[in-house]
Amino acid sequence: MDVTTSAPRGAGPRGASASAPALKVQGLSKTFPGGKGLRDVDIEIAPGTVRALLGQNGCGKSTFIKVLAGVYQPDAGATAEVLGNELSLGSSRGAREAGLRFIHQDLGLISTLDVTDNLSLGSSYANTGWLSGSRERRRAQRLLDRYGIEIDVRQRLDHLSPAEQTLVAIARALGDDDSSAPRLIVLDEPTAALQSAEVALLFGLIERLKAEGNTVMYVSHRLDEVFAIADDVTVLRDGAVVANRPVAELDHDSLVELILGRTVEGIEPGQVHRDAPIVLEARDLCGATVETADLTLGRGEIVGITGLLGSGYEDLLFLLAGAKPRERGTIELDGQLVEIADPHAAVGHGIAFAPADRKRLSSIQGWSLRENITLPRVPTGAGRWLGGRAEHRDVKPWLELVRVRHSANSLLSTLSGGNQQRVVLARWLRIDAKVLLLQEPTSGVDTGAKHDIYVALREAAAGGAAVLFSSSDPEELAAVADRVIVMSDGAVTTELSGGSLTVDNLIRASLAVAPQGERAS
Ligand SMILES: Nc1ncnc2c1ncn2[C@@H]1O[C@H](COP(=O)(O)OP(=O)(O)OP(=O)(O)O)[C@@H](O)[C@H]1O
């Protein structure tokens, strides 16, 4: 990796000093009503470098970013400087004037507008209305050209891949107000929704921004990315900094230990279940981006599914759960033809479905963890919700299983993103489903909890469930699945298991290149 750094040229915002740290924060604490979010955090970042901000779910990464962005007020006593200039923490205007730019996980773009209109949202563009005029288009084009982004400015946003949408969000955050000033660009889990093949597009832009003297703060749970793109890491644990270190001093295991305070054992490789009784059999499924798909799931099997975006792999689980309309095809459960009109009917048949879009489709933010977990299985007969204490007893072991330490009465909205993901998973593990359909089950989840989730999936399978999980992470698929189905152009094109189930073969199959070595089984 090229770790040479170039100091920013020319004056930064408000006459910044080129030799001063891009960011220097001292004594930053943030207390929430439920406890400390950050404890006395000190961070100093050299200009022109990429700093990874790492740590377990709930360790305070988003809180740190939100204080920098002015969304949260810090506790009294913190100081901050950007390129030698004092930064007034807790002020979004101050952050912008100091040259801080934020790209949050929710990119804040409007999918039904085109790229030009999205680039002009909230900027200083003198808009003549919503419709993109040729002047705005030229301006948008100049902005994309400035950062080497090759996207047609007339495209509607929802016609772009997630990686391209992320590039648009970055270009929008950078704007074209003063292109010579170095900036500190904060990217909060920018690859959470990206395919591994798409990540390169984003990394290309980060390298370019860095070469121009900008500084990048990068939050991710994917440690391979840290080694690919970061110069230094800051690791938070329970709201406090436990390490500020150059990446060159670390390897994968030492980084995991810094993050977790413990090592993580590997999990046993998956097994081929040739003679397992078939629980679910789907034939000629067609709907959304799926043209035709046949699939069988055996009792006790963990099957992964992957592909490129638009290959159909993201929609297959929706079709099986009745969450998107099926145009054709049949589904049999235990040899019986079933009609699954909607996810409610799916639960009735013992099929649990956890979509990836946790906030919109999988959770009720204003409800407690307890209510979110018991949602799909309201006790019959009683005619009302479980009594508080009994419900507590019921929910507790499931929270422990996914290692969520919050009270069952906490509101879901007060949990970090990764902890919310674990609660959603606990809900579906609890209903003891015959078939578990999970989309990106570990997205946003930290390394330690990922391992716990893999173990929980293995236990569910050992208990007789058939698990089908989609993932864009080939390492996860190779480690956890017994076999993996790869889709392209709306159909299942490859199935990998045993010795063929390798990271390389998964990437090759997703890109529709023939697998290497042993033939696909
Ligand atoms: N609005 C809030 N109200 C109360 N507590 C909060 C609030 N936001 C965050 N917290 C708490 O602050 C702590 C830090 O959360 P934060 O969201 O910063 O974690 P994170 O490191 O970003 O986690 P993840 O990797 O899961 O996104 C957690 O214990 C969380 O429950």
The ligand as an SDF file (V2000), in Angstrom:
LIG
                    3D

 31 33  0  0  0  0  0  0  0  0999 V2000
  -29.5540    9.0730   21.2200 N   0  0  0  0  0  0  0  0  0  0  0  0
  -29.0290    8.2700   22.1520 C   0  0  0  0  0  0  0  0  0  0  0  0
  -29.5800    8.1620   23.3650 N   0  0  0  0  0  0  0  0  0  0  0  0
  -29.0470    7.3710   24.3280 C   0  0  0  0  0  0  0  0  0  0  0  0
  -27.9340    6.6330   24.1520 N   0  0  0  0  0  0  0  0  0  0  0  0
  -27.3440    6.6950   22.9560 C   0  0  0  0  0  0  0  0  0  0  0  0
  -27.8530    7.5160   21.8910 C   0  0  0  0  0  0  0  0  0  0  0  0
  -27.0370    7.3730   20.8040 N   0  0  0  0  0  0  0  0  0  0  0  0
  -26.0770    6.4980   21.1630 C   0  0  0  0  0  0  0  0  0  0  0  0
  -26.2550    6.1000   22.4610 N   0  0  0  0  0  0  0  0  0  0  0  0
  -25.3990    5.1570   23.2010 C   0  0  0  0  0  0  0  0  0  0  0  0
  -24.0490    5.6090   23.1040 O   0  0  0  0  0  0  0  0  0  0  0  0
  -23.1750    4.4960   22.9270 C   0  0  0  0  0  0  0  0  0  0  0  0
  -22.3400    4.6940   21.6610 C   0  0  0  0  0  0  0  0  0  0  0  0
  -23.1870    4.5140   20.5210 O   0  0  0  0  0  0  0  0  0  0  0  0
  -22.6970    4.7770   19.0290 P   0  0  0  0  0  0  0  0  0  0  0  0
  -23.9320    4.8200   18.1550 O   0  0  0  0  0  0  0  0  0  0  0  0
  -21.8000    5.9490   19.0130 O   0  0  0  0  0  0  0  0  0  0  0  0
  -21.8740    3.4460   18.7430 O   0  0  0  0  0  0  0  0  0  0  0  0
  -21.0680    2.9840   17.4180 P   0  0  0  0  0  0  0  0  0  0  0  0
  -19.6620    2.7820   17.8330 O   0  0  0  0  0  0  0  0  0  0  0  0
  -21.3370    3.9510   16.3140 O   0  0  0  0  0  0  0  0  0  0  0  0
  -21.7220    1.5670   17.1300 O   0  0  0  0  0  0  0  0  0  0  0  0
  -22.0520    0.7720   15.7220 P   0  0  0  0  0  0  0  0  0  0  0  0
  -20.7910    0.1280   15.2850 O   0  0  0  0  0  0  0  0  0  0  0  0
  -23.0570   -0.2620   16.1610 O   0  0  0  0  0  0  0  0  0  0  0  0
  -22.6360    1.7660   14.7470 O   0  0  0  0  0  0  0  0  0  0  0  0
  -24.0480    3.2490   22.9100 C   0  0  0  0  0  0  0  0  0  0  0  0
  -24.0530    2.6870   24.2030 O   0  0  0  0  0  0  0  0  0  0  0  0
  -25.4240    3.7720   22.5590 C   0  0  0  0  0  0  0  0  0  0  0  0
  -26.4340    2.9630   23.1060 O   0  0  0  0  0  0  0  0  0  0  0  0
  1  2  1  0
  2  3  1  0
  2  7  2  0
  3  4  2  0
  4  5  1  0
  5  6  2  0
  6  7  1  0
  6 10  1  0
  7  8  1  0
  8  9  2  0
  9 10  1  0
 10 11  1  0
 11 12  1  0
 11 30  1  0
 12 13  1  0
 13 14  1  0
 13 28  1  0
 14 15  1  0
 15 16  1  0
 16 17  2  0
 16 18  1  0
 16 19  1  0
 19 20  1  0
 20 21  2  0
 20 22  1  0
 20 23  1  0
 23 24  1  0
 24 25  2  0
 24 26  1  0
 24 27  1  0
 28 29  1  0
 28 30  1  0
 30 31  1  0
M  END
$$$$
